[in-house]
Amino acid sequence: MLAARARQTARFRGTNIRVNAGMTGRATRRWCAPPPDAARLLARAVSRLGLSARAYHRVLKVARTIADLAGADNLTAEHVSEAVQYRSLDRAE
């Protein structure tokens, strides 16, 4: 977990952002750009779950945190899939 926090600190150095959750829409587009397969997966989730633009960005932020915890530099479909699953669980309650 400390390594994930260190990755975030390094990523946001020189900005007023401290953690992934604090990213704006523009920052999310910059640091959470999903690869094509992950973008398709996320588009299906938006359609099936009826996610708003805000929820879309929240899923990307969670995926970025999952990637940080895994020590990955870039998002993958697996990171996005896990974040969508958490969102689905959140909506089920």
C-alpha positions in Angstrom: 0.0 0.0 0.0 2.9 2.4 0.7 4.3 1.7 -2.8 0.9 2.6 -4.3 0.9 5.9 -2.4 4.4 6.6 -3.5 3.4 6.0 -7.1 0.6 8.5 -6.7 2.9 11.0 -5.1 5.3 10.7 -8.0 2.6 10.9 -10.6 1.0 14.1 -9.2 4.3 15.9 -8.3 4.0 19.5 -9.3 0.1 19.5 -9.1 -2.3 20.2 -6.4 -3.6 16.6 -6.6 -2.5 14.2 -3.8 -4.4 11.0 -4.5 -6.2 9.3 -7.4 -9.6 10.2 -5.8 -8.7 13.9 -6.1 -8.3 13.9 -9.9 -10.4 16.2 -11.9 -12.0 15.1 -15.2 -9.1 16.5 -17.2 -6.6 14.7 -14.9 -8.6 11.5 -15.1 -8.3 11.7 -18.9 -4.6 12.3 -18.7 -3.6 9.6 -16.2 -6.4 7.0 -16.6 -6.6 6.6 -20.3 -7.8 3.0 -20.8 -6.4 0.9 -23.6 -8.8 0.0 -26.4 -9.9 -3.4 -24.8 -10.5 -1.7 -21.5 -12.4 1.2 -23.1 -14.7 -1.3 -24.8 -15.3 -3.1 -21.5 -16.1 0.2 -19.8 -18.4 1.3 -22.6 -20.4 -1.9 -22.2 -20.6 -1.3 -18.4 -21.8 2.2 -19.0 -24.5 0.9 -21.3 -25.6 -2.1 -19.1 -25.4 -0.4 -15.8 -26.6 3.0 -16.9 -23.5 4.8 -15.4 -23.4 8.5 -15.5 -20.3 10.5 -16.6 -19.4 11.0 -13.0 -19.6 7.3 -12.3 -17.5 6.6 -15.4 -14.7 8.8 -14.0 -15.0 7.2 -10.6 -14.6 3.7 -12.1 -11.5 5.0 -13.9 -10.1 6.4 -10.7 -10.7 3.1 -8.9 -9.1 1.2 -11.8 -6.0 3.6 -11.5 -5.8 2.8 -7.8 -6.0 -1.0 -8.5 -3.2 -0.6 -11.1 -1.1 1.3 -8.5 -1.6 -1.4 -5.9 -0.5 -4.0 -8.6 2.5 -1.9 -9.4 1.4 -1.3 -13.0 2.3 1.8 -14.9 -0.7 1.6 -17.2 -4.4 0.5 -16.9 -5.4 -2.8 -18.3 -8.8 -4.4 -19.0 -8.3 -6.4 -15.8 -8.0 -3.3 -13.7 -11.1 -1.7 -15.3 -13.0 -5.0 -14.9 -12.3 -5.2 -11.2 -13.3 -1.5 -10.7 -16.6 -2.2 -12.6 -17.3 -5.2 -10.4 -16.8 -3.0 -7.3 -19.2 -0.5 -8.8 -21.7 -3.2 -9.5 -21.5 -4.4 -6.0 -22.0 -0.9 -4.7 -25.1 -0.4 -6.8 -26.6 -3.8 -5.7 -26.9 -2.7 -2.1 
